[in-house]
Amino acid sequence: MRRHLTAWLPLYLFLALVGILVGARPALVRETLRAAWSRGAPAAVPSHARDSATVALGRALFFDPVLSANRDRACASCHMPTRGLADGRRFSQAVDHTNLPRGAPALVNVSDQTAFFWDGRAVSLEDQIDGPVHSGREMGGLPPRAVEGRLDSIASYRELFESAFGHGRPRYADARHAIAAFERTLQSKGSTVDRWWRGESDAVPAEVRRGMDLFAGKARCSRCHFLPLTTSVVPGAFDEQEFTVIGVPYDSAGTALDPDLGRFIITRRPQDRRAFKAPSLRGIALSAPYMHNGVFATLEQVVRFYNRGGGRGLGLDVPNQAPEVRPLHLTLEEEHALVSFLKALSDDSALVVAPAHVPSGLKVGGAY
């Protein structure tokens, strides 16, 4: 843990200085410094997540459309390696080729989160996997017994389950654990910014450094995307995921508020109307379009939206908009610097490479 703290210490000292200079919330600065010690402890994940055989099985299942009713859709259909593990669509595609209500969240650094889906309705990666597999619209809604029957009919899967779990009879519960184990390996740690923070590289453009200053200070990004994870998981214990109302519009022109009620659908609490999870910003340069409804095609549009003050800044009626979301008064040059920093949060190489084939013999990643 001390080695971990030493690697990240320059970042935490920098954040503390920024907090003092720009008047950031004292609690945020304290929590951010304390995060170094908390992140030094091993992640509380099932032991099989560290088993290479389990991860190998999960990788095969992630890219294999065998889990879908029509054998044409896979997890990778909506979480593409070339799209930052999102799908590049405003609204993800349903099994019948129509649009789903929201876009697919990216899976980069998904293990750093404590709630899943845009509205946080799943509390573990295993629970999240149940959503699309059992959804009639997403993957056709195969019941667990049907999934097990399909996998049991394929000799290669029986061998993979034997290697991972010590028995050759595929069980749905083990399949979901394996996929979750694979997803926990989808870590972005090699971006320009990460190497800079760890002291491994000083080759960081001045504009990116300026963007970092803005992110932690004037632009107020770190009020919802806590550093260094850039997620909405609150530093400290890292056991609470925040959901924020920012007033996302239905169209890029901002003529109307998006009707999606977000987390309110789950909690029925008035304060959660149109509240959504702030995702990790790792890999953000690859995962356009942005927001739960894909309303913004570029990071420049996202920054401009926040600069104007969110939905209220567009003139929309957002009575419970978060107080952190207000006009930022960034100059055009500052907007550009902030975008440069966000782009530098993406790895220079792919996080995962699709396999050449999958055990079922179906098309890798699905047919559409």
Summary of the structure (lengths in Angstrom):
residues: 368
radius of gyration: 20.9
end to end distance: 44.0
largest distance: 63.2
contacts: 1221
relative contact order: 0.17
helix: 44%
strand: 7%
